[in-house]
Amino acid sequence: MTSASGDSSTSARYDTLRDELSLLSTHLLPHERDPIGDYPPQVYTCENAYQVLAHAEFESYFEDRVKDLCIWSVQQWKLSQAVSKVTVSLLSYHSPFLKMGGQGSKPVMDAMSITSRIDDANKRFHRIIKDNHGIRERDIITLLFSRGITSEDIDTGWLATLDSFGISRGWLAHQSASVHRLQSLLDPFSIKGTVDQILDGITELDLKLNKLRSQTLRQTNRKPLQLRPRRQTLHRPWPRRRQGAGGARVAHVLDVRRGPITGDEP
C-alpha cells in the first residue's frame, strides 16, 4: 500500500526500498539454499556485494524520509504558522544559540524571528544528513529523534540488529576482497533473513513517520478556535449602592452583553 500522508499505509519511499531490496536479492543471492552450505566462491562475493548495497538502500531511505518530513514541516509553518511535533523537535535539537542584545535594526530583528530560527535549524539538520555515513545506532537516533520519533517508537532489539548490520558493512567496505573470501563464510540466506528483519522494523517505523506528517496536515487544516463571550456579573463598589424600597440595598449589576441591570441584593 502506498500513501504520502496516510496513517495506515506505507510511504512511496518505503515501497521503493522494498522493491530495490527484492531486486538485489534476485540478482546477487542464490535462488535455492544448499543443504550443507557448500557454495562456490562467487556466491560469497555476491553475498558481500548484497550486504554493502542493502546497507546503502537502508541509509538512503532514512535520509530521504527525514529530509522530506523536515521540508514538509517547514513549509507548513511558512504557509499557515502550523506548529507540529516535527517543527518543535527540529528547533529543540538543531536551533542555534540565540544571542540577545545588539542594535534593534531590522536585520537583527529578522534574524531573531521564529521563521528565521526554523530556517537556521533546517539548514543545520540538512548538513547533518549530508555528513551522515551509516546506519549505526547513533546515526539512526540522530536522524529520527530530531524528527519527532522517541525511544518508545523504536524497538531496541531491531535497533541492535541494525547496528550489527552497520558494523558488518563497515568491515566489508574497508577490507580487501582476499580477506572477505577467507573470513566471510556466512550462509547467504542468513544475510537475507537479517535484511528482511530490518525491513520489517522499518515498516512499523514508516507508519509512525507517516502519522507525524498527517498530524502536521491536520493541524494546518484546523479551524481557529472561536471563543464566545462569557456572561459576567460585576458588582460595583459600596459607595455606588443606594437604598431601595423597604430599606433594602440595591446593587448595580453589569452584564457584558446586555449592559447595566439593577437587582435587589439581600
N, C-alpha and C positions, 0 to 999 in steps of 0.2 A: 504494500500500500504506500501511496506517495501523497504527501501533503506538505506545503510550505509552512503552514501555521497550525495545523490541527493537533489536538491533544492525543488522539488515539491512533495515529498512523505515523510511519517513519518519514523522514525528510527525503527529498530528492538526492541530497548529497550522500545520505546513508545508502540509498539504493545503488548509487554509483560505486560506492565502496564494496558492497556485497557482490556486485557483478564483476568488478575487477579482480577481486579475490578468487572468484569462481574461475575466471579465465586463467589466472596464474596457476591454480591447481591443475587445471586441464592441460595446460601447455608444459608444465615442469615436473609434475609428480606422476608416478606410475599409476595406471588405472586399476591394477589388482595388487593386493598385498601378497608378498612372498611368505609362505608358511614358516620358513626358517629364517627369514630376514636376510637372505643372501642376494644382494643386489649388485649389479656391476658398478664400477667406479663412476660412470657418467650419471648414474641416478643420484649419488651423493652430491655431485657437483651441482646438479639441477635442484636438489633439495636446499643447498646453501643459497643458491640464487633465489629460490622461493622465499626463504626467510627474510633475506635482505629486501626484496621487492614488496613483500607483505608488510614489513615494517614501514616502508615508505608510504604505502597506502594508508596505514593507520595514522601515521604522523600527518599526512596531508589532510586527512579527514578532520582530525581535531583542530588543526589550524584554520581550515576553511569554515568550520562550523562556528567557532568562537568569533572569528573575524566577521562573519555575516551577522551574527547576533549583535555584535558591538555596533556595526554600522547601522543596523535597524534601530537600535535603541536611541542612538544619537539623532537619527532622522526624526524619530517620533517626538523627541524633545524640541527640536527646532521647528517642527510643523505645528505642534499643539501644546507644548510645555507639559507633555505627559511624562510623569516620573514613574519609572519601573524599577523592579528589583535589580535588573541588569545595569541600569544607569547608576543606581546607588552603589552597587558593587564596584563599578568602574571607577567612580570617584573615591571610594574607600581605599582601593588598592593602588591606584595609579595617579591620583591627583597630586600635583607638585605642591611643595610647601608655599604657603601664601605669606608674603612679607607685607605687613601693613605699614602705613605711613607714606611719606613722599608727597609730591605735589598733587593737587586734586585736578589734574588735567584730564581731558577726555581719553587719551591713550591709556593712562593709568587706570581710570575707572573701567574702561572696556576690558582691560586685562584682568580685572577683579570680578567681572560678571560671571554668572553661573555658566552661561553658554561658552565663554572663553575657557573656563576651567574644565568643562566637559571636553572641549576640543583638545586641550593640552593632555588630558588623561587618555583620550582616544589615540593621540599620536604616540604617547609613551607605550601604550599597550601594543600598537602595531609594530613598534620597534622590538618589543619582546617576542612577538610572533615571528618576525623576520630572523631574529637571533636564535630561535628555538631549533634544536638539532636532535630531538629524540622523543621517546615516549616513556621515559623513566618516571617513577612516582613523582619526583619533584617537578618534572615538566608538566605532567597532567594536572597536578594541583595548581601550579601557576596559571595554566591556561583556563581551567574550569572555575576555580573559586572566585576569580575576579569577574566572572560572568553570571554569578548568582547561584551556582551549584555549591552545595555544602557537603560536609563529611557524611551526613546522613543519606545523601543521594548516591554515594559511591560504595560499592561492596568491597571490603578490604581484601577478600580472597581474590577477587577479579583484579584488583589493583596490583596485588603481589604477582599474579601471573603475567600481567602486562609488563611489570618492572623486570621480571626474569627474562621475558622475551626481548626486551630492550637491551639487557646485558648481553644476551646471546648474539644479537645482531651486531653489537659493538665489537665483540670478539671476532666475528666473521669479517667485518669490514676492515679490520686493522691487522689481519694475519695473512700470511702467504697462502696460496692455494695448496701448496705442498703440506702445510700444517693442517689445513682443513681435511685433506684426504687421510691423514694419519689419525686425527682425533675426532672428527665429526662422523660418527657411525650410528647416529640415531635413526630409528625407523622413520621413513618419510611420512607414514600415516600418523605417527605420533606428533610430528610437527603440524600436520594438517589438523589434528584434534585440538592442539593448543590454539591455532589460529581461529578455529570455529568457536572455541570457548571465549576468546577475546571478543569476537564478533557478537556473540550472544549478549555479553555485558554491554557492548556499545549500543545494542538495540534498545535496552532499557534506558540508557543514558540519553540516547537520541530523542526518545519520547519526552524526557524531562526537559531537554533543551527546547523542544517544540512548545512545551507548556509555558516556559518562560516567555517565549516570543508571543504566544497567543494572549498571555496575560497583559503584555505591553499593548497589544492591539485593542483588547477590551478596555484598558484604562484610557486609551486615546479616544475611543468612541463613547466614553461615558459622558452623560449629560451633566452640566453643573448642578450642584445641589441647590434647590430653591428653599430658602428659609422663610417661613410665614411668620409675620409679627405675632408675638405672644401678648395676650392681654395682661396688662399690669395695673394694679391698683395702688396708687401712691397717696398717702395721707399727708396733707400739708402740716407744717409745724403748729404748735399750740397757739401762738399769737393770732393765727388766722381763724381760729374757732370762734363760734358765736353761740349764743343761747337761742334755742328753738322754742316752739310752743310747749308749754308744760314744764319748762325749765331744763329740757334735755339738750345736751350739747350736740351740735351738728358739725360734721367734718366734710370738707370739700374733697371729693374723690376724683381722680383724674384717670380716665380710660384713654390709652394711647391711640385707639382707633376712633372713638366716638366723642372725644373731648371731655370737658369737665361735667361731672354729675354730682348731685347732692344726695346724701343719705343720712338717716339718723344713726347716731353712734350710741350704743347703750352705755 
